[in-house]
C-alpha cells in the first residue's frame, strides 16, 4: 500500500469549504535517485461552488467555465492538487499550471508533472524535469461490467485479455482497470516527448506482477527515435482502496 501522510488545511481561502476537501501527501522514488512529490484530494463534488476558483486564485479556462459543475469541480481540485504538489518542490504555490491545446497541463519551467481525477478524488504528482523528463499519473475507480464491455477491444486486444484473465481470473474488472489506467499513465508521461496523440494499441500489456504491483508494457509502434517499437516499460500501480486504482510512470 502506498504510504500516505495527511495534509493540513487544503484551502487558502473560504474556511466554510474546508471540510469539503481533505488531502494526503505521498512520494514516489525515481530511477534518477530523486523523488516525485504527489498530492491526493478527496472532495465532495455536489457541494462544490465555482466561486472557489476566485477565492483560491486558480484560473478557470473558458472551456471549463462553459462546462457542467462536475467538470469544474474536477478541474479545480486537480489544479489545487498540482499547486500543493509544486510547493513540495519549493515552488510558489500560486504559480499557474496552464492548459495546452490538447488539454494537457503546462507545467512551470524546469518541472514536469501529471494530474488525474475521478469521482470524488483528484491527484497530482510533480518532479524537476532533470529528475524525470515526463510523469504520468492516473486514478480510476474499478470499472463496472457495462464499462468493461466498452473498454475491451479499444483498450486491450484478445492476447492482452488472455494475460489479464490468467492473473485476475477472480476479479477481471480489476485487471482491466489496471491495464486501462497503466496505458493512461504511459500516455501522459510520454506525450511531451512524442508531441502527438497515440492510441491505446500503441502499447500492449505483456505481464502484470501482482506482487511487485507493476505492469510491463511493450510499445507496438515507434513513438519517437528513443522510443522504438519493442521498447518495454514498467508502470507501477497501487490500490488506494480495494476498488480504487492509481498508476504512475516516470
Secondary structure, 3 states (H helix, E strand, C coil): CCCCEECCCCCCCCHHHHHHEEEEEEEEECCCCCEEEEEEEEECHHHCCCHHHHHCCCCCCHHHHCCCHHHHHHHHHHHHHHHHHHHCCCCCCCCCCEECCCCCEECCCCEEEEEEEECCEEEEEEEECCCCCCCEEEEEECCCHHHHHHHECCCECHHHHHHHHHHCCCCHHHHHHHHHHHHHHHHHHHHHHHCCCCCHHHEEEEEEECCCCEEEEEECCCCECCECCCCEEEEEEEEEECCEEEEEEC
